[in-house]
Amino acid sequence: MASYHVFTDVRMPQHLPVGAVLVPQRTYTAERPVQAFDAAAPIRFVTRGALGIRLVDALEENTFALEGAGEMIQIPSRGQKLGIRMVWPGYEPWTKHISIVGVAPNQLITKGRLAYEVARAVRKCLEELSHKSSSEAAPDWWATQVPIDQLVLLELHQVMLSSWQPILCRVVPVPALGA
């Protein structure tokens, strides 16, 4: 049975943005045995006290309202790159490596920059998957049907020593009454 992500920090409110649905990604698992590791705490993105940062804001580097955006963060990894793993509904697992060093040599990445790099990876994933067929019966989750402006980055979960999986939700606009 496939496992799915859940929120792991019980001290934080578990509320998604209004009108949001958690993207039903399976938890990434490696095809081959991997080195055992103790998973780090999830990296949570909070904007103006609410869980998540819109991917379009992260892509535009509009992170001024992201809590801790300018703080450098230590991410457990073997090197200067981090694997971003996605298991988008109906598609094979997808991976992209991102840099986790700051602008200056030996500088850590900031939380705002990490949000930007993850947003770029998610956008690239959806672009690549849009050229593949999906096994997902419901077209709502087909890569071609999910605009980037409807996605919100909630957390990053460590799934391997140097790999993290973004936890996303989709905020679908609700039509106005009488429209």
C-alpha positions in Angstrom: 0.0 0.0 0.0 1.4 3.4 -0.9 2.0 5.9 1.8 1.0 9.5 1.5 2.4 12.6 3.2 0.8 13.9 6.4 1.7 16.9 8.5 4.2 15.9 11.1 4.6 18.8 13.4 1.6 18.6 15.8 2.5 21.9 17.5 1.6 23.8 14.4 -2.0 24.4 13.1 -2.9 21.9 10.4 -5.0 24.3 8.4 -4.6 24.6 4.6 -5.3 27.9 2.9 -9.0 28.5 2.3 -10.3 26.5 -0.7 -7.1 24.3 -0.8 -6.7 20.6 -1.5 -3.5 18.8 -0.6 -1.8 17.4 -3.7 -2.1 13.6 -3.3 1.5 12.7 -3.8 2.7 9.3 -2.7 5.8 9.5 -0.4 8.9 9.1 -2.5 10.7 5.8 -2.0 13.9 4.8 -3.7 13.9 1.9 -6.1 17.1 0.5 -4.6 18.2 0.2 -1.0 19.5 3.5 0.4 21.7 4.4 3.3 19.7 4.7 6.5 19.2 8.1 7.9 17.3 9.9 10.6 14.9 12.3 8.8 15.2 15.9 9.7 12.2 17.9 10.8 10.1 19.2 7.8 11.0 22.7 6.6 7.7 24.6 6.9 6.9 27.7 4.8 4.6 30.3 6.6 3.5 33.6 5.1 1.8 36.2 7.2 1.1 33.6 9.8 -0.6 31.3 7.3 0.8 28.0 6.1 2.4 28.1 2.7 3.9 30.3 0.0 2.3 30.6 -3.4 4.7 29.3 -6.0 4.2 32.3 -8.2 5.3 34.5 -5.3 8.4 32.3 -4.8 9.2 32.4 -8.5 9.0 36.2 -8.6 11.2 36.2 -5.4 8.3 38.0 -3.7 9.2 36.5 -0.3 9.1 39.6 1.9 6.1 38.1 3.8 7.7 34.7 4.2 8.7 34.1 7.8 12.4 33.7 8.1 12.9 34.4 4.3 16.3 36.0 4.9 17.6 33.4 7.4 20.2 31.0 6.3 19.1 27.4 6.9 21.1 24.2 7.4 19.8 21.4 5.2 21.1 17.9 5.8 22.8 16.9 2.6 26.0 15.2 1.3 27.1 18.2 -0.8 26.1 21.4 -2.4 23.1 20.0 -4.2 19.8 18.7 -3.0 17.5 16.3 -4.8 13.9 17.5 -5.1 11.7 14.4 -5.5 8.1 14.6 -6.7 5.5 11.8 -7.2 2.8 13.7 -9.0 -0.5 11.8 -9.1 -0.6 9.5 -12.2 3.0 9.9 -13.2 6.4 8.2 -12.5 8.6 9.8 -9.8 10.5 12.8 -11.0 13.8 14.3 -9.7 15.7 17.6 -10.1 18.8 18.7 -8.3 19.0 22.2 -7.0 21.9 24.2 -5.5 21.7 24.7 -1.7 24.6 27.2 -1.4 24.1 30.9 -1.0 25.4 33.6 -3.3 28.8 33.7 -1.6 31.1 30.6 -1.4 30.4 28.4 1.6 27.3 30.4 2.5 24.1 28.6 3.3 20.9 29.1 1.3 18.2 31.3 2.7 14.7 30.1 3.2 13.4 32.6 0.6 16.0 31.3 -2.0 15.1 27.7 -1.1 11.4 28.5 -1.8 12.4 30.0 -5.2 14.5 27.0 -6.1 11.8 24.5 -5.1 9.2 26.5 -7.1 11.4 26.4 -10.2 11.7 22.6 -9.7 8.0 22.2 -9.4 7.3 24.3 -12.5 9.9 22.2 -14.4 8.3 19.0 -13.2 4.9 20.0 -14.4 6.3 21.2 -17.8 8.0 17.9 -18.4 5.1 15.8 -17.2 2.7 17.7 -19.4 4.3 15.9 -22.4 3.6 12.5 -20.9 0.3 10.6 -20.4 -1.1 10.2 -17.0 -2.5 7.0 -15.4 -4.7 9.3 -13.2 -8.3 8.8 -14.1 -9.5 12.2 -12.9 -8.1 14.9 -15.2 -8.0 17.4 -12.2 -4.5 16.2 -11.4 -3.1 15.9 -15.0 0.0 18.1 -15.3 -1.7 20.0 -18.1 -4.6 20.9 -15.9 -2.8 22.4 -12.9 -1.7 26.0 -13.4 1.4 27.0 -11.4 -0.6 29.9 -9.9 -2.9 27.5 -8.1 0.0 25.8 -6.2 1.2 26.6 -2.7 4.4 25.2 -1.1 3.6 24.1 2.4 6.6 22.0 3.6 9.6 20.1 2.4 10.0 16.5 3.8 13.3 14.7 3.9 12.8 11.4 2.0 16.5 10.4 1.6 19.8 11.6 2.9 20.1 14.3 0.2 16.6 14.3 -1.1 13.5 16.2 -0.1 9.9 16.1 -1.3 7.8 19.3 -1.5 4.4 19.1 0.0 2.0 21.2 -2.0 -1.6 22.2 -2.0 -3.8 23.4 -4.9 -6.0 26.5 -4.3 -8.8 26.4 -6.9 -10.6 29.7 -7.3 -14.2 29.5 -6.4 -16.6 31.2 -8.8 -18.4 34.2 -7.4 -22.1 33.7 -6.6 -24.3 34.8 -9.5 -21.4 34.6 -12.0 
